[in-house]
Amino acid sequence: MKAYDSLPPMAKRLTKWAAIGFAAAVVLAAVLMVFVDFWVAFFIALGLYLALIGPLNAAARREHLEILRSKEH
């Protein structure tokens, strides 16, 4: 947990939402497999997961760069 505690706030949020999003993607894929083919369900769930994580990752990266720039000065 020491490594997690040293993360910037936005990265902590990214980690939390990545875990929640991954669990939701697995559940969604399992539910969709009842109605459609495995690969269709897999790519739908993967696309929704990446749509969630993309903006959070960009925000965490931006915050990390700001922290690095402030340490240089």
Stockholm file with secondary structure:
# STOCKHOLM 1.0

chainA/1-73         MKAYDSLPPMAKRLTKWAAIGFAAAVVLAAVLMVFVDFWVAFFIALGLYLALIGPLNAAARREHLEILRSKEH
#=GR chainA/1-73 SS CHHHHTSCHHHHHHHHHHHHHHHHHHHHHHHHHHHSCHHHHHHHHHHHHHHHHHHHHHHHHHHHHHHHHHHHC
#=GC SS_cons        CHHHHTSCHHHHHHHHHHHHHHHHHHHHHHHHHHHSCHHHHHHHHHHHHHHHHHHHHHHHHHHHHHHHHHHHC
//
